[in-house]
């Protein structure tokens, strides 16, 4: 057993089948959701891919470790290869990096990793669907939809907002992905991309996954979408409130501008990004009215305005760290 990095502790490991037989690993970051992480694991162990698979749970609450203990307690009663580790450095990028590296270092014949979050539940054929689309398209990455499910009944109308909408609707090749909450990543990507895979500067703003996809695309890696490989994402009450949706919309805009600057850091490209942001702001009223009519949700009509404002705020280094305070996220 190898230790991925100095800031990681292997909390628990079991191997009912030889680690060398593992071709696929499901990685699951968790932070202060001990009850839900078990519900997520229940849907993972029901998966029936063609080859044996393992699970790597990355606990990112090094102080409390409630998620690690809950995961260990559940997994110890299952006949499945698994690792539960503690990623001591706080931040979602640190957690992903620790888990992906642990998968590479512990399972020598690894062909791909799948990623799911601890507020999600996988459909029964989730893994099979992701793997099937990867084989059919040859894509380096395959993403799938995260279907929002309200934790509190009566708030379903809010789920029409664009922040909850999947980026694609049909299965097949796509230009790029944006979320790491439901994705398959092939081994060549992990071998070719430098470590850390996700840039820790995105730990509390989010966007580390989008930046990783952008850098991977520059290296020639390709993307696909599986509309059938769905996971259900639990949406708590606070995410159907104006303050959270506004913050998420502003953050979406800020991150898009930030990633554009990273891809083209010269002065002329930066000016083009500013001009684009101003143009988006000017177009936001008409786009907002169209979106409001389509969804019937007044809040949705403000989405494009907030995205444009967020892009302009990023020019002054104002990016909302929505993950800094997890109780508000």
C-alpha positions in Angstrom: 0.0 0.0 0.0 1.4 3.4 -1.0 0.6 6.7 0.6 -0.5 9.3 -2.1 1.1 12.3 -0.5 2.3 13.7 2.9 -1.1 15.4 3.6 -3.0 12.1 3.2 -3.7 9.3 5.7 -5.1 5.9 4.6 -7.9 5.5 7.2 -9.2 2.1 6.0 -8.5 -0.4 3.2 -9.9 -3.8 2.2 -9.3 -6.0 -0.8 -11.5 -9.0 -1.1 -10.3 -9.4 -4.7 -6.7 -8.8 -5.9 -6.0 -5.1 -6.4 -4.4 -5.9 -9.7 -7.8 -7.0 -11.0 -9.4 -3.6 -10.5 -9.9 -1.7 -13.8 -12.3 1.0 -12.6 -12.4 3.1 -9.4 -15.2 5.3 -8.2 -13.9 8.3 -6.2 -16.2 10.0 -3.7 -15.1 13.2 -1.9 -17.0 13.9 1.4 -17.2 16.8 3.8 -19.6 16.8 6.8 -22.3 14.7 5.2 -21.9 11.3 7.0 -25.5 10.2 6.5 -25.7 11.1 2.9 -22.3 9.6 2.0 -23.6 6.3 3.2 -26.7 6.7 1.0 -24.4 7.5 -1.9 -22.3 4.4 -1.2 -25.4 2.3 -1.2 -26.0 3.2 -4.8 -22.4 2.7 -5.8 -22.1 -0.9 -4.5 -25.2 -1.8 -6.6 -23.3 -0.9 -9.8 -22.6 -3.8 -12.2 -19.9 -2.8 -14.6 -18.2 -5.6 -16.7 -15.0 -5.7 -14.5 -14.4 -5.5 -10.8 -14.3 -2.0 -9.4 -13.1 -0.3 -6.2 -14.3 2.7 -4.2 -12.0 5.5 -2.9 -13.7 7.8 -0.3 -11.8 11.1 0.4 -12.7 12.6 3.7 -11.9 16.4 3.7 -12.9 17.1 7.3 -9.6 16.1 9.0 -10.9 17.3 12.4 -14.3 15.7 12.6 -13.8 12.7 10.2 -17.5 11.7 10.6 -17.7 10.9 6.9 -14.7 8.6 7.0 -16.0 6.7 10.0 -19.5 6.4 8.4 -18.0 5.2 5.1 -15.7 2.7 6.9 -18.5 1.3 8.9 -20.6 0.7 5.9 -17.9 -0.5 3.5 -16.4 -2.9 6.0 -19.6 -5.0 5.7 -19.4 -5.1 1.9 -17.4 -7.4 -0.4 -15.8 -4.6 -2.3 -12.3 -3.3 -2.7 -12.1 0.1 -1.1 -10.0 2.8 0.4 -11.1 5.5 2.9 -8.5 8.3 3.2 -8.1 11.6 5.0 -7.1 14.5 2.9 -5.8 16.8 5.6 -5.5 20.0 3.6 -8.9 21.6 3.3 -10.5 22.3 -0.1 -12.2 20.3 -2.7 -9.3 20.3 -5.1 -7.1 18.7 -2.4 -9.7 16.0 -1.9 -10.1 15.2 -5.6 -6.3 15.1 -6.0 -5.8 12.8 -3.1 -8.4 10.3 -4.3 -7.4 10.3 -7.9 -3.7 9.8 -7.0 -4.6 7.0 -4.5 -6.5 5.2 -7.3 -3.5 5.4 -9.6 -1.0 4.3 -7.0 -3.0 1.5 -5.5 -4.6 -0.2 -8.5 -1.9 -1.0 -11.1 -4.3 -2.0 -13.9 -6.6 1.0 -13.5 -8.2 2.0 -16.8 -10.5 4.8 -15.6 -11.9 6.6 -12.6 -15.5 7.7 -12.1 -16.4 10.7 -9.9 -19.5 11.2 -7.8 -20.2 13.7 -5.0 -21.5 12.9 -1.5 -24.8 14.7 -2.1 -25.6 12.5 -5.1 -27.3 9.1 -5.7 -26.3 7.0 -8.8 -28.8 5.4 -11.1 -28.6 1.6 -11.2 -26.7 1.5 -14.5 -24.7 4.7 -14.0 -21.2 3.2 -14.3 -22.3 0.9 -17.2 -23.6 3.9 -19.1 -20.5 6.0 -18.6 -18.2 3.1 -19.7 -20.4 2.3 -22.7 -20.3 5.8 -24.1 -16.5 6.0 -23.5 -16.0 2.8 -25.5 -18.3 3.9 -28.3 -16.8 7.4 -28.7 -13.2 6.8 -27.5 -13.5 10.0 -25.5 -11.0 10.7 -22.7 -13.8 12.1 -20.5 -17.5 11.2 -20.3 -19.9 13.4 -18.3 -23.5 12.8 -17.3 -26.4 14.8 -15.9 -26.9 15.7 -12.3 -30.6 15.8 -11.8 -31.6 18.1 -8.9 -34.0 16.7 -6.3 -35.4 19.1 -3.7 -34.7 18.1 -0.1 -37.7 20.2 1.0 -41.0 19.6 -1.0 -42.6 22.6 -2.6 -39.5 24.2 -3.9 -39.3 22.3 -7.2 -40.1 25.4 -9.3 -36.6 26.8 -8.4 -35.0 23.8 -10.2 -35.9 25.4 -13.5 -33.1 27.9 -12.9 -30.1 27.6 -15.2 -27.7 26.9 -12.3 -29.4 23.5 -12.0 -29.5 22.6 -15.8 -27.3 20.0 -17.4 -24.9 21.5 -20.0 -26.0 19.0 -22.7 -29.1 17.0 -23.5 -28.0 14.3 -26.0 -25.5 11.5 -25.8 -22.3 11.8 -27.9 -19.1 13.8 -28.4 -19.1 17.3 -26.9 -16.6 20.2 -26.9 -15.8 20.1 -23.2 -17.3 19.4 -19.8 -17.8 21.7 -16.8 -18.5 19.7 -13.7 -16.7 16.9 -11.8 -19.9 15.8 -10.0 -20.6 13.0 -12.5 -17.7 12.1 -14.8 -15.5 9.3 -16.1 -11.8 10.0 -16.6 -9.6 7.6 -18.5 -6.2 6.6 -17.3 -4.2 8.3 -20.1 -5.5 11.6 -18.8 -4.2 10.9 -15.3 -0.9 9.7 -16.7 -0.4 12.8 -18.9 -1.6 15.6 -16.7 0.7 17.0 -14.1 0.0 16.6 -10.4 -1.8 18.2 -8.7 -4.5 17.5 -11.2 -6.8 20.2 -10.0 -5.2 23.6 -9.2 -5.6 24.2 -5.4 -6.1 27.9 -6.1 -9.7 26.9 -6.9 -10.3 25.1 -3.6 -12.9 27.5 -2.3 -14.2 29.2 -5.4 -14.9 26.1 -7.4 -13.9 25.9 -11.1 -10.9 23.6 -10.6 -12.7 21.0 -12.6 -13.4 23.4 -15.5 -9.8 24.5 -15.5 -8.6 20.9 -15.5 -10.8 20.1 -18.5 -9.5 23.2 -20.3 -5.9 22.2 -19.8 -6.7 18.6 -20.8 -8.3 19.8 -24.0 -5.1 21.7 -24.8 -3.2 18.4 -24.6 -5.6 16.9 -27.1 -7.9 15.0 -24.8 -11.6 14.6 -25.9 -15.0 14.7 -24.3 -18.4 13.0 -24.5 -21.7 13.1 -22.8 -24.0 10.3 -21.6 -27.5 11.6 -21.1 -28.5 8.3 -19.6 -25.7 8.1 -17.0 -27.6 10.2 -14.5 -27.1 10.9 -10.8 -29.7 12.5 -8.5 -28.3 15.5 -6.6 -30.0 16.5 -3.3 -30.7 20.2 -3.3 -31.1 21.6 0.3 -33.4 24.4 1.1 -30.7 27.1 1.1 -29.9 26.4 -2.5 -33.4 27.4 -3.5 -33.1 30.8 -2.0 -32.3 34.1 -3.8 -29.0 34.7 -1.9 -27.4 31.3 -2.9 -28.6 31.4 -6.5 -27.3 35.0 -6.9 -23.9 34.0 -5.4 -23.7 30.9 -7.7 -24.6 33.0 -10.8 -22.0 35.6 -9.9 -19.4 32.9 -9.3 -20.2 31.3 -12.7 -19.5 34.5 -14.4 -16.3 35.2 -12.5 -14.9 31.8 -13.1 -15.6 31.9 -16.8 -13.6 35.2 -17.1 -10.8 33.8 -14.9 -10.4 30.7 -17.0 -10.4 32.7 -20.2 -7.6 34.8 -18.8 -5.7 31.6 -17.9 -6.0 30.3 -21.4 -5.0 33.5 -23.0 -3.1 35.7 -20.5 -1.8 38.4 -22.9 -3.1 42.0 -22.7 -5.0 41.9 -26.0 -6.9 38.7 -24.9 -7.6 40.2 -21.5 -9.1 43.3 -23.3 -11.3 40.9 -25.5 -12.6 39.2 -22.3 -13.6 42.6 -20.9 -15.3 43.6 -24.1 -17.1 40.3 -24.1 -18.3 40.8 -20.5 -19.6 44.3 -21.4 -21.4 42.9 -24.4 -23.0 40.1 -22.3 -24.1 42.7 -19.8 -25.7 44.7 -22.6 -27.5 41.6 -23.9 -28.6 40.4 -20.5 -32.0 42.2 -20.4 -33.3 40.6 -23.6 -31.8 37.2 -22.7 -33.3 37.5 -19.3 -36.7 38.1 -20.6 -36.5 35.2 -22.9 -35.3 32.9 -20.1 -38.1 34.2 -17.8 -40.7 33.4 -20.4 -39.3 30.0 -21.0 -39.1 29.0 -17.3 -41.8 31.1 -15.7 -39.2 31.8 -13.0 -38.5 35.5 -12.3 -35.2 34.6 -10.6 -34.0 32.9 -13.8 -34.5 36.2 -15.7 -31.6 37.6 -13.7 -29.2 34.9 -14.5 -27.4 36.4 -17.5 -27.2 39.8 -15.7 -25.5 38.2 -12.7 -23.1 36.2 -14.9 -22.0 39.4 -16.7 -21.6 41.3 -13.5 -19.6 38.4 -12.1 -17.3 38.4 -15.1 -16.6 42.1 -14.6 -16.1 41.7 -10.9 -13.4 39.1 -11.7 -11.4 41.8 -13.4 -10.9 43.4 -10.0 -10.1 40.0 -8.3 -13.6 39.8 -6.7 -14.5 36.1 -6.9 -16.9 34.6 -4.4 -15.4 31.8 -2.4 -18.7 29.9 -2.1 -17.0 26.8 -0.6 -15.1 28.8 2.1 -18.1 28.5 4.4 -19.7 25.1 3.8 -22.7 25.8 6.0 -23.8 28.5 3.5 -23.2 26.4 0.4 
